[in-house]
């Protein structure tokens, strides 16, 4: 797994934890954390897949 994919995975997990804490405290700010978690999750999948295809020697345009 490329390093950037690992970093985005960590950001995703932290954003989910922050969203849970926000919602438990009754704050609607948790919606922002959920959106950030979704974005970082998509980035994780993209960079993980990109790293996998680069490792296999596939040429992407």
mmJSON file of the N, C-alpha and C atoms, coordinates in Angstrom:
{"data_MODEL":{"atom_site":{
"group_PDB":["ATOM","ATOM","ATOM","ATOM","ATOM","ATOM","ATOM","ATOM","ATOM","ATOM","ATOM","ATOM","ATOM","ATOM","ATOM","ATOM","ATOM","ATOM","ATOM","ATOM","ATOM","ATOM","ATOM","ATOM","ATOM","ATOM","ATOM","ATOM","ATOM","ATOM","ATOM","ATOM","ATOM","ATOM","ATOM","ATOM","ATOM","ATOM","ATOM","ATOM","ATOM","ATOM","ATOM","ATOM","ATOM","ATOM","ATOM","ATOM","ATOM","ATOM","ATOM","ATOM","ATOM","ATOM","ATOM","ATOM","ATOM","ATOM","ATOM","ATOM","ATOM","ATOM","ATOM","ATOM","ATOM","ATOM","ATOM","ATOM","ATOM","ATOM","ATOM","ATOM","ATOM","ATOM","ATOM","ATOM","ATOM","ATOM","ATOM","ATOM","ATOM","ATOM","ATOM","ATOM","ATOM","ATOM","ATOM","ATOM","ATOM","ATOM","ATOM","ATOM","ATOM","ATOM","ATOM","ATOM","ATOM","ATOM","ATOM","ATOM","ATOM","ATOM","ATOM","ATOM","ATOM","ATOM","ATOM","ATOM","ATOM","ATOM","ATOM","ATOM","ATOM","ATOM","ATOM","ATOM","ATOM","ATOM","ATOM","ATOM","ATOM","ATOM","ATOM","ATOM","ATOM","ATOM","ATOM","ATOM","ATOM","ATOM","ATOM","ATOM","ATOM","ATOM","ATOM","ATOM","ATOM","ATOM","ATOM","ATOM","ATOM","ATOM","ATOM","ATOM","ATOM","ATOM","ATOM","ATOM","ATOM","ATOM","ATOM","ATOM","ATOM","ATOM","ATOM","ATOM","ATOM","ATOM","ATOM","ATOM","ATOM","ATOM","ATOM","ATOM","ATOM","ATOM","ATOM","ATOM","ATOM","ATOM","ATOM","ATOM","ATOM","ATOM","ATOM","ATOM","ATOM","ATOM","ATOM","ATOM","ATOM","ATOM","ATOM"],
"id":[1,2,3,4,5,6,7,8,9,10,11,12,13,14,15,16,17,18,19,20,21,22,23,24,25,26,27,28,29,30,31,32,33,34,35,36,37,38,39,40,41,42,43,44,45,46,47,48,49,50,51,52,53,54,55,56,57,58,59,60,61,62,63,64,65,66,67,68,69,70,71,72,73,74,75,76,77,78,79,80,81,82,83,84,85,86,87,88,89,90,91,92,93,94,95,96,97,98,99,100,101,102,103,104,105,106,107,108,109,110,111,112,113,114,115,116,117,118,119,120,121,122,123,124,125,126,127,128,129,130,131,132,133,134,135,136,137,138,139,140,141,142,143,144,145,146,147,148,149,150,151,152,153,154,155,156,157,158,159,160,161,162,163,164,165,166,167,168,169,170,171,172,173,174,175,176,177,178,179,180,181,182,183],
"type_symbol":["N","C","C","N","C","C","N","C","C","N","C","C","N","C","C","N","C","C","N","C","C","N","C","C","N","C","C","N","C","C","N","C","C","N","C","C","N","C","C","N","C","C","N","C","C","N","C","C","N","C","C","N","C","C","N","C","C","N","C","C","N","C","C","N","C","C","N","C","C","N","C","C","N","C","C","N","C","C","N","C","C","N","C","C","N","C","C","N","C","C","N","C","C","N","C","C","N","C","C","N","C","C","N","C","C","N","C","C","N","C","C","N","C","C","N","C","C","N","C","C","N","C","C","N","C","C","N","C","C","N","C","C","N","C","C","N","C","C","N","C","C","N","C","C","N","C","C","N","C","C","N","C","C","N","C","C","N","C","C","N","C","C","N","C","C","N","C","C","N","C","C","N","C","C","N","C","C","N","C","C","N","C","C"],
"label_atom_id":["N","CA","C","N","CA","C","N","CA","C","N","CA","C","N","CA","C","N","CA","C","N","CA","C","N","CA","C","N","CA","C","N","CA","C","N","CA","C","N","CA","C","N","CA","C","N","CA","C","N","CA","C","N","CA","C","N","CA","C","N","CA","C","N","CA","C","N","CA","C","N","CA","C","N","CA","C","N","CA","C","N","CA","C","N","CA","C","N","CA","C","N","CA","C","N","CA","C","N","CA","C","N","CA","C","N","CA","C","N","CA","C","N","CA","C","N","CA","C","N","CA","C","N","CA","C","N","CA","C","N","CA","C","N","CA","C","N","CA","C","N","CA","C","N","CA","C","N","CA","C","N","CA","C","N","CA","C","N","CA","C","N","CA","C","N","CA","C","N","CA","C","N","CA","C","N","CA","C","N","CA","C","N","CA","C","N","CA","C","N","CA","C","N","CA","C","N","CA","C","N","CA","C","N","CA","C","N","CA","C","N","CA","C"],
"label_alt_id":[null,null,null,null,null,null,null,null,null,null,null,null,null,null,null,null,null,null,null,null,null,null,null,null,null,null,null,null,null,null,null,null,null,null,null,null,null,null,null,null,null,null,null,null,null,null,null,null,null,null,null,null,null,null,null,null,null,null,null,null,null,null,null,null,null,null,null,null,null,null,null,null,null,null,null,null,null,null,null,null,null,null,null,null,null,null,null,null,null,null,null,null,null,null,null,null,null,null,null,null,null,null,null,null,null,null,null,null,null,null,null,null,null,null,null,null,null,null,null,null,null,null,null,null,null,null,null,null,null,null,null,null,null,null,null,null,null,null,null,null,null,null,null,null,null,null,null,null,null,null,null,null,null,null,null,null,null,null,null,null,null,null,null,null,null,null,null,null,null,null,null,null,null,null,null,null,null,null,null,null,null,null,null],
"label_comp_id":["UNK","UNK","UNK","UNK","UNK","UNK","UNK","UNK","UNK","UNK","UNK","UNK","UNK","UNK","UNK","UNK","UNK","UNK","UNK","UNK","UNK","UNK","UNK","UNK","UNK","UNK","UNK","UNK","UNK","UNK","UNK","UNK","UNK","UNK","UNK","UNK","UNK","UNK","UNK","UNK","UNK","UNK","UNK","UNK","UNK","UNK","UNK","UNK","UNK","UNK","UNK","UNK","UNK","UNK","UNK","UNK","UNK","UNK","UNK","UNK","UNK","UNK","UNK","UNK","UNK","UNK","UNK","UNK","UNK","UNK","UNK","UNK","UNK","UNK","UNK","UNK","UNK","UNK","UNK","UNK","UNK","UNK","UNK","UNK","UNK","UNK","UNK","UNK","UNK","UNK","UNK","UNK","UNK","UNK","UNK","UNK","UNK","UNK","UNK","UNK","UNK","UNK","UNK","UNK","UNK","UNK","UNK","UNK","UNK","UNK","UNK","UNK","UNK","UNK","UNK","UNK","UNK","UNK","UNK","UNK","UNK","UNK","UNK","UNK","UNK","UNK","UNK","UNK","UNK","UNK","UNK","UNK","UNK","UNK","UNK","UNK","UNK","UNK","UNK","UNK","UNK","UNK","UNK","UNK","UNK","UNK","UNK","UNK","UNK","UNK","UNK","UNK","UNK","UNK","UNK","UNK","UNK","UNK","UNK","UNK","UNK","UNK","UNK","UNK","UNK","UNK","UNK","UNK","UNK","UNK","UNK","UNK","UNK","UNK","UNK","UNK","UNK","UNK","UNK","UNK","UNK","UNK","UNK"],
"label_asym_id":["A","A","A","A","A","A","A","A","A","A","A","A","A","A","A","A","A","A","A","A","A","A","A","A","A","A","A","A","A","A","A","A","A","A","A","A","A","A","A","A","A","A","A","A","A","A","A","A","A","A","A","A","A","A","A","A","A","A","A","A","A","A","A","A","A","A","A","A","A","A","A","A","A","A","A","A","A","A","A","A","A","A","A","A","A","A","A","A","A","A","A","A","A","A","A","A","A","A","A","A","A","A","A","A","A","A","A","A","A","A","A","A","A","A","A","A","A","A","A","A","A","A","A","A","A","A","A","A","A","A","A","A","A","A","A","A","A","A","A","A","A","A","A","A","A","A","A","A","A","A","A","A","A","A","A","A","A","A","A","A","A","A","A","A","A","A","A","A","A","A","A","A","A","A","A","A","A","A","A","A","A","A","A"],
"label_entity_id":["1","1","1","1","1","1","1","1","1","1","1","1","1","1","1","1","1","1","1","1","1","1","1","1","1","1","1","1","1","1","1","1","1","1","1","1","1","1","1","1","1","1","1","1","1","1","1","1","1","1","1","1","1","1","1","1","1","1","1","1","1","1","1","1","1","1","1","1","1","1","1","1","1","1","1","1","1","1","1","1","1","1","1","1","1","1","1","1","1","1","1","1","1","1","1","1","1","1","1","1","1","1","1","1","1","1","1","1","1","1","1","1","1","1","1","1","1","1","1","1","1","1","1","1","1","1","1","1","1","1","1","1","1","1","1","1","1","1","1","1","1","1","1","1","1","1","1","1","1","1","1","1","1","1","1","1","1","1","1","1","1","1","1","1","1","1","1","1","1","1","1","1","1","1","1","1","1","1","1","1","1","1","1"],
"label_seq_id":[1,1,1,2,2,2,3,3,3,4,4,4,5,5,5,6,6,6,7,7,7,8,8,8,9,9,9,10,10,10,11,11,11,12,12,12,13,13,13,14,14,14,15,15,15,16,16,16,17,17,17,18,18,18,19,19,19,20,20,20,21,21,21,22,22,22,23,23,23,24,24,24,25,25,25,26,26,26,27,27,27,28,28,28,29,29,29,30,30,30,31,31,31,32,32,32,33,33,33,34,34,34,35,35,35,36,36,36,37,37,37,38,38,38,39,39,39,40,40,40,41,41,41,42,42,42,43,43,43,44,44,44,45,45,45,46,46,46,47,47,47,48,48,48,49,49,49,50,50,50,51,51,51,52,52,52,53,53,53,54,54,54,55,55,55,56,56,56,57,57,57,58,58,58,59,59,59,60,60,60,61,61,61],
"pdbx_PDB_ins_code":[null,null,null,null,null,null,null,null,null,null,null,null,null,null,null,null,null,null,null,null,null,null,null,null,null,null,null,null,null,null,null,null,null,null,null,null,null,null,null,null,null,null,null,null,null,null,null,null,null,null,null,null,null,null,null,null,null,null,null,null,null,null,null,null,null,null,null,null,null,null,null,null,null,null,null,null,null,null,null,null,null,null,null,null,null,null,null,null,null,null,null,null,null,null,null,null,null,null,null,null,null,null,null,null,null,null,null,null,null,null,null,null,null,null,null,null,null,null,null,null,null,null,null,null,null,null,null,null,null,null,null,null,null,null,null,null,null,null,null,null,null,null,null,null,null,null,null,null,null,null,null,null,null,null,null,null,null,null,null,null,null,null,null,null,null,null,null,null,null,null,null,null,null,null,null,null,null,null,null,null,null,null,null],
"Cartn_x":[0.852,0.0,0.902,0.683,1.485,1.299,2.3,2.28,1.109,0.789,-0.307,-1.651,-1.797,-3.023,-3.134,-2.032,-2.033,-2.398,-1.86,-2.187,-3.667,-4.22,-5.642,-6.52,-6.073,-6.817,-6.833,-5.711,-5.645,-6.561,-6.553,-7.438,-8.895,-9.217,-10.592,-11.018,-10.171,-10.514,-10.648,-9.772,-9.87,-11.128,-11.502,-12.711,-13.959,-13.97,-15.105,-15.198,-14.063,-14.065,-14.537,-14.103,-14.538,-16.031,-16.551,-17.983,-18.793,-18.336,-19.048,-19.059,-17.915,-17.836,-18.741,-18.749,-19.59,-21.064,-21.49,-22.899,-23.296,-22.403,-22.699,-22.874,-22.086,-22.198,-23.371,-24.061,-25.222,-24.906,-23.715,-23.311,-23.574,-24.108,-24.343,-23.079,-21.983,-20.705,-20.214,-20.786,-20.413,-20.671,-21.592,-21.867,-20.624,-19.907,-18.667,-17.652,-17.58,-16.64,-17.026,-18.322,-18.784,-18.391,-18.567,-18.177,-16.674,-15.893,-14.438,-14.045,-14.75,-14.476,-14.774,-15.863,-16.195,-15.154,-14.708,-13.689,-12.377,-11.95,-10.679,-10.785,-11.969,-12.166,-11.999,-12.591,-12.441,-10.991,-10.293,-8.879,-8.057,-8.408,-7.694,-7.848,-9.095,-9.325,-8.596,-8.618,-7.959,-6.455,-5.815,-4.358,-3.937,-4.745,-4.423,-4.51,-5.559,-5.713,-4.621,-4.295,-3.242,-1.892,-1.626,-0.377,-0.326,-1.471,-1.521,-1.27,-1.884,-1.667,-0.24,0.352,1.735,2.689,2.355,3.199,3.134,1.962,1.797,2.382,2.816,3.444,2.466,1.221,0.24,0.483,0.238,0.407,-0.971,-1.089,-2.349,-2.148,-3.193,-3.082,-3.619],
"Cartn_y":[-1.173,0.0,1.242,2.16,3.383,4.194,4.98,5.744,6.725,7.363,8.331,7.642,6.411,5.663,5.359,5.084,4.83,6.093,7.238,8.506,8.843,8.633,8.938,7.974,6.748,5.804,6.269,6.771,7.288,8.497,9.394,10.566,10.128,9.112,8.596,8.065,7.293,6.73,7.815,8.812,9.915,10.749,10.936,11.699,10.959,9.646,8.86,8.971,8.88,9.021,10.409,11.435,12.796,12.973,12.337,12.417,11.758,10.614,9.92,10.778,11.346,12.194,13.411,14.017,15.197,14.867,13.757,13.385,12.987,12.343,11.967,13.212,14.238,15.49,16.345,15.916,16.647,17.754,17.749,18.794,18.346,19.274,18.98,19.132,19.525,19.637,18.262,17.218,15.869,15.601,16.354,16.176,16.509,17.534,17.897,16.762,16.153,15.039,13.834,13.595,12.479,12.731,13.96,14.296,14.147,14.565,14.406,12.929,12.128,10.689,10.065,10.484,9.963,10.346,11.576,12.04,11.284,11.159,10.471,8.969,8.401,6.996,6.79,7.684,7.585,7.774,8.685,8.889,7.65,6.992,5.774,4.698,4.472,3.46,3.806,5.089,5.514,5.26,5.721,5.572,4.125,3.345,1.925,1.191,1.491,0.848,1.309,2.592,3.132,2.492,2.3,1.656,0.203,-0.464,-1.868,-2.05,-1.185,-1.305,-0.915,0.037,0.412,-0.717,-1.418,-2.534,-3.697,-3.893,-4.985,-4.667,-3.424,-3.061,-2.611,-2.391,-1.926,-0.467,-0.133,1.24,1.891,3.011,3.74,5.09,5.59,6.896,7.997],
"Cartn_z":[0.0,0.0,0.0,-0.922,-0.944,0.333,0.639,1.875,1.919,0.788,0.785,1.037,0.582,0.855,2.347,2.971,4.416,5.182,4.749,5.403,5.261,4.07,3.887,4.677,4.858,5.691,7.145,7.62,8.992,9.153,8.16,8.202,8.21,7.432,7.391,8.76,9.383,10.695,11.762,11.705,12.663,12.427,11.165,10.86,11.332,11.202,11.696,13.213,13.881,15.341,15.762,15.059,15.371,15.118,14.073,13.789,14.897,15.355,16.438,17.696,18.04,19.229,19.08,17.905,17.677,17.823,17.237,17.319,18.737,19.462,20.851,21.706,21.423,22.174,21.705,20.668,20.185,19.213,18.642,17.711,16.277,15.489,14.08,13.249,13.872,13.183,12.701,13.243,12.833,11.367,10.761,9.334,8.515,8.919,8.216,8.328,9.493,9.686,8.842,8.696,7.858,6.402,5.938,4.568,4.363,5.35,5.262,5.264,6.029,6.05,4.691,4.065,2.739,1.7,1.746,0.802,0.993,2.226,2.473,2.185,2.352,2.003,0.497,-0.282,-1.738,-2.154,-1.487,-1.799,-1.454,-0.354,0.034,-1.033,-1.482,-2.514,-3.808,-4.187,-5.427,-5.364,-4.296,-4.216,-3.998,-3.303,-3.123,-4.465,-5.229,-6.536,-7.494,-7.452,-8.304,-7.97,-6.689,-6.287,-6.701,-6.638,-7.017,-8.507,-9.325,-10.772,-11.148,-10.435,-10.715,-10.342,-9.262,-8.836,-9.81,-10.434,-11.388,-12.755,-12.945,-14.206,-15.267,-14.917,-15.898,-16.218,-17.449,-17.892,-17.885,-17.163,-17.134,-17.778,-18.374,-19.038,-18.168],
"occupancy":[1.0,1.0,1.0,1.0,1.0,1.0,1.0,1.0,1.0,1.0,1.0,1.0,1.0,1.0,1.0,1.0,1.0,1.0,1.0,1.0,1.0,1.0,1.0,1.0,1.0,1.0,1.0,1.0,1.0,1.0,1.0,1.0,1.0,1.0,1.0,1.0,1.0,1.0,1.0,1.0,1.0,1.0,1.0,1.0,1.0,1.0,1.0,1.0,1.0,1.0,1.0,1.0,1.0,1.0,1.0,1.0,1.0,1.0,1.0,1.0,1.0,1.0,1.0,1.0,1.0,1.0,1.0,1.0,1.0,1.0,1.0,1.0,1.0,1.0,1.0,1.0,1.0,1.0,1.0,1.0,1.0,1.0,1.0,1.0,1.0,1.0,1.0,1.0,1.0,1.0,1.0,1.0,1.0,1.0,1.0,1.0,1.0,1.0,1.0,1.0,1.0,1.0,1.0,1.0,1.0,1.0,1.0,1.0,1.0,1.0,1.0,1.0,1.0,1.0,1.0,1.0,1.0,1.0,1.0,1.0,1.0,1.0,1.0,1.0,1.0,1.0,1.0,1.0,1.0,1.0,1.0,1.0,1.0,1.0,1.0,1.0,1.0,1.0,1.0,1.0,1.0,1.0,1.0,1.0,1.0,1.0,1.0,1.0,1.0,1.0,1.0,1.0,1.0,1.0,1.0,1.0,1.0,1.0,1.0,1.0,1.0,1.0,1.0,1.0,1.0,1.0,1.0,1.0,1.0,1.0,1.0,1.0,1.0,1.0,1.0,1.0,1.0,1.0,1.0,1.0,1.0,1.0,1.0],
"B_iso_or_equiv":[0.0,0.0,0.0,0.0,0.0,0.0,0.0,0.0,0.0,0.0,0.0,0.0,0.0,0.0,0.0,0.0,0.0,0.0,0.0,0.0,0.0,0.0,0.0,0.0,0.0,0.0,0.0,0.0,0.0,0.0,0.0,0.0,0.0,0.0,0.0,0.0,0.0,0.0,0.0,0.0,0.0,0.0,0.0,0.0,0.0,0.0,0.0,0.0,0.0,0.0,0.0,0.0,0.0,0.0,0.0,0.0,0.0,0.0,0.0,0.0,0.0,0.0,0.0,0.0,0.0,0.0,0.0,0.0,0.0,0.0,0.0,0.0,0.0,0.0,0.0,0.0,0.0,0.0,0.0,0.0,0.0,0.0,0.0,0.0,0.0,0.0,0.0,0.0,0.0,0.0,0.0,0.0,0.0,0.0,0.0,0.0,0.0,0.0,0.0,0.0,0.0,0.0,0.0,0.0,0.0,0.0,0.0,0.0,0.0,0.0,0.0,0.0,0.0,0.0,0.0,0.0,0.0,0.0,0.0,0.0,0.0,0.0,0.0,0.0,0.0,0.0,0.0,0.0,0.0,0.0,0.0,0.0,0.0,0.0,0.0,0.0,0.0,0.0,0.0,0.0,0.0,0.0,0.0,0.0,0.0,0.0,0.0,0.0,0.0,0.0,0.0,0.0,0.0,0.0,0.0,0.0,0.0,0.0,0.0,0.0,0.0,0.0,0.0,0.0,0.0,0.0,0.0,0.0,0.0,0.0,0.0,0.0,0.0,0.0,0.0,0.0,0.0,0.0,0.0,0.0,0.0,0.0,0.0],
"pdbx_formal_charge":[null,null,null,null,null,null,null,null,null,null,null,null,null,null,null,null,null,null,null,null,null,null,null,null,null,null,null,null,null,null,null,null,null,null,null,null,null,null,null,null,null,null,null,null,null,null,null,null,null,null,null,null,null,null,null,null,null,null,null,null,null,null,null,null,null,null,null,null,null,null,null,null,null,null,null,null,null,null,null,null,null,null,null,null,null,null,null,null,null,null,null,null,null,null,null,null,null,null,null,null,null,null,null,null,null,null,null,null,null,null,null,null,null,null,null,null,null,null,null,null,null,null,null,null,null,null,null,null,null,null,null,null,null,null,null,null,null,null,null,null,null,null,null,null,null,null,null,null,null,null,null,null,null,null,null,null,null,null,null,null,null,null,null,null,null,null,null,null,null,null,null,null,null,null,null,null,null,null,null,null,null,null,null],
"auth_seq_id":[1,1,1,2,2,2,3,3,3,4,4,4,5,5,5,6,6,6,7,7,7,8,8,8,9,9,9,10,10,10,11,11,11,12,12,12,13,13,13,14,14,14,15,15,15,16,16,16,17,17,17,18,18,18,19,19,19,20,20,20,21,21,21,22,22,22,23,23,23,24,24,24,25,25,25,26,26,26,27,27,27,28,28,28,29,29,29,30,30,30,31,31,31,32,32,32,33,33,33,34,34,34,35,35,35,36,36,36,37,37,37,38,38,38,39,39,39,40,40,40,41,41,41,42,42,42,43,43,43,44,44,44,45,45,45,46,46,46,47,47,47,48,48,48,49,49,49,50,50,50,51,51,51,52,52,52,53,53,53,54,54,54,55,55,55,56,56,56,57,57,57,58,58,58,59,59,59,60,60,60,61,61,61],
"auth_comp_id":["UNK","UNK","UNK","UNK","UNK","UNK","UNK","UNK","UNK","UNK","UNK","UNK","UNK","UNK","UNK","UNK","UNK","UNK","UNK","UNK","UNK","UNK","UNK","UNK","UNK","UNK","UNK","UNK","UNK","UNK","UNK","UNK","UNK","UNK","UNK","UNK","UNK","UNK","UNK","UNK","UNK","UNK","UNK","UNK","UNK","UNK","UNK","UNK","UNK","UNK","UNK","UNK","UNK","UNK","UNK","UNK","UNK","UNK","UNK","UNK","UNK","UNK","UNK","UNK","UNK","UNK","UNK","UNK","UNK","UNK","UNK","UNK","UNK","UNK","UNK","UNK","UNK","UNK","UNK","UNK","UNK","UNK","UNK","UNK","UNK","UNK","UNK","UNK","UNK","UNK","UNK","UNK","UNK","UNK","UNK","UNK","UNK","UNK","UNK","UNK","UNK","UNK","UNK","UNK","UNK","UNK","UNK","UNK","UNK","UNK","UNK","UNK","UNK","UNK","UNK","UNK","UNK","UNK","UNK","UNK","UNK","UNK","UNK","UNK","UNK","UNK","UNK","UNK","UNK","UNK","UNK","UNK","UNK","UNK","UNK","UNK","UNK","UNK","UNK","UNK","UNK","UNK","UNK","UNK","UNK","UNK","UNK","UNK","UNK","UNK","UNK","UNK","UNK","UNK","UNK","UNK","UNK","UNK","UNK","UNK","UNK","UNK","UNK","UNK","UNK","UNK","UNK","UNK","UNK","UNK","UNK","UNK","UNK","UNK","UNK","UNK","UNK","UNK","UNK","UNK","UNK","UNK","UNK"],
"auth_asym_id":["A","A","A","A","A","A","A","A","A","A","A","A","A","A","A","A","A","A","A","A","A","A","A","A","A","A","A","A","A","A","A","A","A","A","A","A","A","A","A","A","A","A","A","A","A","A","A","A","A","A","A","A","A","A","A","A","A","A","A","A","A","A","A","A","A","A","A","A","A","A","A","A","A","A","A","A","A","A","A","A","A","A","A","A","A","A","A","A","A","A","A","A","A","A","A","A","A","A","A","A","A","A","A","A","A","A","A","A","A","A","A","A","A","A","A","A","A","A","A","A","A","A","A","A","A","A","A","A","A","A","A","A","A","A","A","A","A","A","A","A","A","A","A","A","A","A","A","A","A","A","A","A","A","A","A","A","A","A","A","A","A","A","A","A","A","A","A","A","A","A","A","A","A","A","A","A","A","A","A","A","A","A","A"],
"auth_atom_id":["N","CA","C","N","CA","C","N","CA","C","N","CA","C","N","CA","C","N","CA","C","N","CA","C","N","CA","C","N","CA","C","N","CA","C","N","CA","C","N","CA","C","N","CA","C","N","CA","C","N","CA","C","N","CA","C","N","CA","C","N","CA","C","N","CA","C","N","CA","C","N","CA","C","N","CA","C","N","CA","C","N","CA","C","N","CA","C","N","CA","C","N","CA","C","N","CA","C","N","CA","C","N","CA","C","N","CA","C","N","CA","C","N","CA","C","N","CA","C","N","CA","C","N","CA","C","N","CA","C","N","CA","C","N","CA","C","N","CA","C","N","CA","C","N","CA","C","N","CA","C","N","CA","C","N","CA","C","N","CA","C","N","CA","C","N","CA","C","N","CA","C","N","CA","C","N","CA","C","N","CA","C","N","CA","C","N","CA","C","N","CA","C","N","CA","C","N","CA","C","N","CA","C","N","CA","C","N","CA","C","N","CA","C"],
"pdbx_PDB_model_num":[1,1,1,1,1,1,1,1,1,1,1,1,1,1,1,1,1,1,1,1,1,1,1,1,1,1,1,1,1,1,1,1,1,1,1,1,1,1,1,1,1,1,1,1,1,1,1,1,1,1,1,1,1,1,1,1,1,1,1,1,1,1,1,1,1,1,1,1,1,1,1,1,1,1,1,1,1,1,1,1,1,1,1,1,1,1,1,1,1,1,1,1,1,1,1,1,1,1,1,1,1,1,1,1,1,1,1,1,1,1,1,1,1,1,1,1,1,1,1,1,1,1,1,1,1,1,1,1,1,1,1,1,1,1,1,1,1,1,1,1,1,1,1,1,1,1,1,1,1,1,1,1,1,1,1,1,1,1,1,1,1,1,1,1,1,1,1,1,1,1,1,1,1,1,1,1,1,1,1,1,1,1,1]
}}}
